[in-house]
């Protein structure tokens, strides 16, 4: 993990952006299922998931929310930021 520094609102300019890039793996989805308790077969069972409108396993929606929280809490504005 790297050290992150918070930025005040005065230090943030209109139009600034921040991003993280992550390759999501089946293990990530499985670990999130264990952590969250959401063991819906849509997320974990390839055979079941293939028969759904998504045609395969999909990540939990809240995993996306967690990644947004990671950007806000580590990049822009940074530490101390809480995503409500």
N, C-alpha and C positions, 0 to 999 in steps of 0.2 A: 504494500500500500504506500502511496505517496502522500506527502504532506500537502494539505489544502489550506488556502487562506480565504477568509471571508471578504467580501466586498460590500461596502455600504451602498445605499441607493444613489448617493451623490457620485459614486465612482462608476456607475453603470450608465452607458449611453443608449439612447433610443436606437433600436436596430441591431444591438449586439445579440449574438446567438451563442449557444453552447450545445454540445452534443457528446454522446458517448457512442461507441460502436461495439457491438457484441455479437458474436455468433452463438445463437441459442442451440444447445444440444439436447438430446433426449434425456441425458442425466440432469441437466438444469431443470427440465420440466418435472422429472421424477422427484428431485429434491424439493422443489417448490410445493409439489403435492403433499409430501411428507410434512413439510413445515406448516403449510396452511390447513391441512386436513381435507383438502378438496381432492378426493380420489375418483372423481367423475371419470368413467372409462373413455370419454371423449379426449381426455388428456393423456391417458396411460395405456389404453388397449388398442393397438394398431388394427386388429381385426374388427373390433366394434367400430372404431372411428372410420374405417374405410367404408362402412355402410351408411354413413351420415352425409348430410349435405356438404360437409367440409371435405369429404373424401380422404380423411387422414387425421392423425393426431394434431391437435392444436394446443398452443400454449395457453395458460390461464390468463384471462384478461387483466387480473390484478398483478401479474408479473410485469406487464407493460407499465402499470401504475408505479410499481416499485422502481423501474428503470427511470421513469420521470422523476421520482423522488431522489434518485441517485444523482441525476444531473443537477437538480436544484440544490441539493445538500453538499455537493462537492465541486461544482463548476460555476454556476451562476444563479444566485449570488454567492453561495458557498456555505461553509460551516455555520451552524446556528439556524439555517433555514429549515422550516418545517412545512411540508406539503400537506395542506388541510383539504 
